[in-house]
Amino acid sequence: MLVYPSSIDLSSGTLRYLTTRLRARQRETGTRWRRLPAGRQALLALAHLRCGDTYARLAAGFGI
């Protein structure tokens, strides 16, 4: 179970897979920087998809 401000019933393998894909995509496109590292971006996306939290709640939970 992954935890941000609440819990998400997903495997850590899912988080690792999405993190790896995000990092590869950022390298391909030459992304210079992001407010959150790839691992936190992946967790935010999974939290949104799994829990349906609003963008405001997610932003507050992730400190952005």
Contact map, one row per residue, 1 for C-alpha under 8 A:
1110001111110000000000000000000000000000000000000000000000000000
1111001111110000000000000000000000000000000000000000000000000000
1111111100000000000000000000000000000000000000000000000000000000
0111111100000000000000000000000000000000001000000000000000001100
0011111000000000000000000000000000000000000000000000000000001100
0011111100000000000000000000000000000000000000000000000000000000
1111111110000000000000000000000000000000000000000000000000000000
1111011111000000000000000000000000000000000000100110000000000000
1100001111100000000000000000000000000000000000000000000000000000
1100000111110110000000000000000000000000000000000000000000000000
1100000011111110000000000000000000000000000000000000000000000000
1100000001111111000000000000000000000000000000000000000000000000
0000000000111111100000000000000000000000000000000000000000000000
0000000001111111110000000000000000000000000000000000000000000000
0000000001111111111000000000000000000010011001000000000000000000
0000000000011111111100000000000000000010000000000000000000000000
0000000000001111111110000000000000000000000000000000000000000000
0000000000000111111111000000000000000000010000000000000000000000
0000000000000011111111100000000000000110110000000000000000000000
0000000000000001111111110000000000000100000000000000000000000000
0000000000000000111111111000000000000000000000000000000000000000
0000000000000000011111111100000000000100010000000000000000000000
0000000000000000001111111110000000000100000000000000000000000000
0000000000000000000111111111000000000000000000000000000000000000
0000000000000000000011111111100000000000000000000000000000000000
0000000000000000000001111111111000000000000000000000000000000000
0000000000000000000000111111111000000000000000000000000000000000
0000000000000000000000011111111000000000000000000000000000000000
0000000000000000000000001111111000000000000000000000000000000000
0000000000000000000000000111111100000000000000000000000000000000
0000000000000000000000000111111111000000000000000000000000000000
0000000000000000000000000000011111000000000000000000000000000000
0000000000000000000000000000001111100000000000000000000000000000
0000000000000000000000000000001111111000000000000000000000000000
0000000000000000000000000000000011111000000000000000000000000001
0000000000000000000000000000000001111111100000000000000000000000
0000000000000000000000000000000001111111100000000000000000000000
0000000000000000001101100000000000011111110000000000000000000000
0000000000000011001000000000000000011111111000000000000000000000
0000000000000000000000000000000000011111111100000000000000000000
0000000000000000001000000000000000011111111110000000000000000000
0000000000000010011001000000000000000111111111000000000000000000
0001000000000010000000000000000000000011111111100000000000000000
0000000000000000000000000000000000000001111111110000000001000100
0000000000000000000000000000000000000000111111111000000000000000
0000000000000010000000000000000000000000011111111100000000000000
0000000100000000000000000000000000000000001111111111100001000000
0000000000000000000000000000000000000000000111111111111001000000
0000000000000000000000000000000000000000000011111111000000000000
0000000100000000000000000000000000000000000001111111000000000000
0000000100000000000000000000000000000000000000111111100000000000
0000000000000000000000000000000000000000000000111111110000000000
0000000000000000000000000000000000000000000000110011111011000000
0000000000000000000000000000000000000000000000010001111111000000
0000000000000000000000000000000000000000000000010000111111100000
0000000000000000000000000000000000000000000000000000011111110000
0000000000000000000000000000000000000000000000000000111111111000
0000000000000000000000000000000000000000000100110000111111111100
0000000000000000000000000000000000000000000000000000001111111111
0000000000000000000000000000000000000000000000000000000111111111
0001100000000000000000000000000000000000000000000000000011111111
0001100000000000000000000000000000000000000100000000000001111111
0000000000000000000000000000000000000000000000000000000000111111
0000000000000000000000000000000000100000000000000000000000111111
